[in-house]
Amino acid sequence: MNIVFAGTPEFALPCLDAIAASSHRLTGVLTQPDRPAGRGRKLAASPVKQRALELGVPVQQPLSLKKADAFDALAALEPDLMVVVAYGLLLPKKVLALPRYGCINVHASLLPRWRGAAPIARAILAGDSETGVTLMQMDAGLDTGAMLARRAVAIDSDTTAGDLHDQLAALGAAELSTLLGRIEQGVSGEPQDDAQACYAHRLDKGEAAIDWRLRADEIARAVRAFVPWPVAHARLDGQPVRFWRAATASGASAEPGTVVAASAKGIDIATGAGTLRVTELQLPGKKRMDAAAAVNGRDWVGLRFE
């Protein structure tokens, strides 16, 4: 088959590599246009573009696939199949109908749960015990297509969004490799139950500001969900402190946000219900550090985060 790949972030790379390593022809790659990045705000290529150039595969970066020139450029690649992974643009019906075997999407959730932009973090925030990847035959809806394959993974009490990102990216590529071997023989999908669907809204930096009135378990989930971005944070003496690892703990009750204990094991902070133990954090102007380094030579008890 001639396969065209559409994707943008690092999450998509294992699937791109899987296609490149297969017996099929990777005839082209679609990715988002270069965007300003870093402190200098210089234009930077997406991870997918960088990998495609390394592979020597032609790259297209349309602002939209609705325009005739963008569609014609895609059609010239003569795709039998399109594989889409975190591309960031909706595919018009005309594009969906272009490849002989349609368009397949690799999505980082157990659909129909968590359709949308941020399924990994939303699963952790909600307290889900598992998530996974779903490969679906794309249709005109947002993550609504028939499911061709699903694989689940557990979400443990210390699993971060970064951990799941890497695990699901690799799992999605493995499932894609298996599916590619079946496409030409014909595959049928299982319809999604729309009644079970929920939407995974895009993450916002404002969400990462800790509300100490919440329960300790809710805050602990937020800390895990916001690693590596946007990272849970609070202010101490007017300065931002970022939280990279935390869990619930037993401890004395106090005004939410107040440090009730501090040792090499962690910095214990009172919440609206229960105690949060922070084991890795980042002080203003400092690198990430464990609790043992943070409490060394500093009296934390009685300090209050806002």
GIJOPE-V280861 format. One record per residue. N is the residue number from 0. SS is DSSP state (helix for helix, strand for strand, loop for the rest). Layout:
BEGIN
n/ss
N/SS
N/SS
END
This chain:
BEGIN
n/ss
0/loop
1/strand
2/strand
3/strand
4/strand
5/strand
6/strand
7/loop
8/loop
9/helix
10/helix
11/helix
12/helix
13/helix
14/helix
15/helix
16/helix
17/helix
18/helix
19/helix
20/loop
21/loop
22/loop
23/loop
24/strand
25/strand
26/strand
27/strand
28/strand
29/strand
30/loop
31/loop
32/loop
33/loop
34/strand
35/strand
36/strand
37/loop
38/loop
39/loop
40/loop
41/strand
42/strand
43/strand
44/loop
45/loop
46/helix
47/helix
48/helix
49/helix
50/helix
51/helix
52/helix
53/helix
54/helix
55/loop
56/loop
57/loop
58/strand
59/strand
60/loop
61/loop
62/loop
63/loop
64/loop
65/loop
66/loop
67/helix
68/helix
69/helix
70/helix
71/helix
72/helix
73/helix
74/helix
75/loop
76/loop
77/loop
78/loop
79/loop
80/strand
81/strand
82/strand
83/strand
84/strand
85/loop
86/loop
87/loop
88/loop
89/loop
90/loop
91/loop
92/helix
93/helix
94/helix
95/helix
96/loop
97/loop
98/loop
99/loop
100/loop
101/loop
102/strand
103/strand
104/strand
105/strand
106/strand
107/loop
108/loop
109/loop
110/loop
111/loop
112/loop
113/loop
114/strand
115/strand
116/loop
117/loop
118/helix
119/helix
120/helix
121/helix
122/helix
123/helix
124/helix
125/loop
126/loop
127/loop
128/loop
129/strand
130/strand
131/strand
132/strand
133/strand
134/strand
135/strand
136/strand
137/loop
138/loop
139/loop
140/loop
141/loop
142/loop
143/loop
144/loop
145/strand
146/strand
147/strand
148/strand
149/strand
150/strand
151/strand
152/strand
153/strand
154/loop
155/loop
156/loop
157/loop
158/loop
159/loop
160/helix
161/helix
162/helix
163/helix
164/helix
165/helix
166/helix
167/helix
168/helix
169/helix
170/helix
171/helix
172/helix
173/helix
174/helix
175/helix
176/helix
177/helix
178/helix
179/helix
180/loop
181/loop
182/helix
183/helix
184/helix
185/loop
186/loop
187/loop
188/loop
189/strand
190/loop
191/loop
192/loop
193/helix
194/helix
195/helix
196/loop
197/loop
198/strand
199/strand
200/loop
201/loop
202/loop
203/loop
204/helix
205/helix
206/helix
207/helix
208/strand
209/loop
210/loop
211/loop
212/loop
213/loop
214/strand
215/helix
216/helix
217/helix
218/helix
219/helix
220/helix
221/helix
222/helix
223/helix
224/helix
225/loop
226/loop
227/loop
228/loop
229/loop
230/loop
231/strand
232/strand
233/strand
234/strand
235/strand
236/loop
237/loop
238/strand
239/strand
240/strand
241/strand
242/strand
243/strand
244/strand
245/strand
246/strand
247/strand
248/strand
249/loop
250/loop
251/loop
252/loop
253/loop
254/loop
255/loop
256/loop
257/strand
258/strand
259/strand
260/strand
261/strand
262/strand
263/loop
264/loop
265/strand
266/strand
267/strand
268/strand
269/strand
270/loop
271/loop
272/strand
273/loop
274/strand
275/strand
276/strand
277/strand
278/strand
279/strand
280/strand
281/strand
282/loop
283/loop
284/loop
285/loop
286/loop
287/loop
288/strand
289/strand
290/helix
291/helix
292/helix
293/helix
294/helix
295/loop
296/loop
297/loop
298/loop
299/loop
300/loop
301/loop
302/loop
303/strand
304/loop
305/loop
END
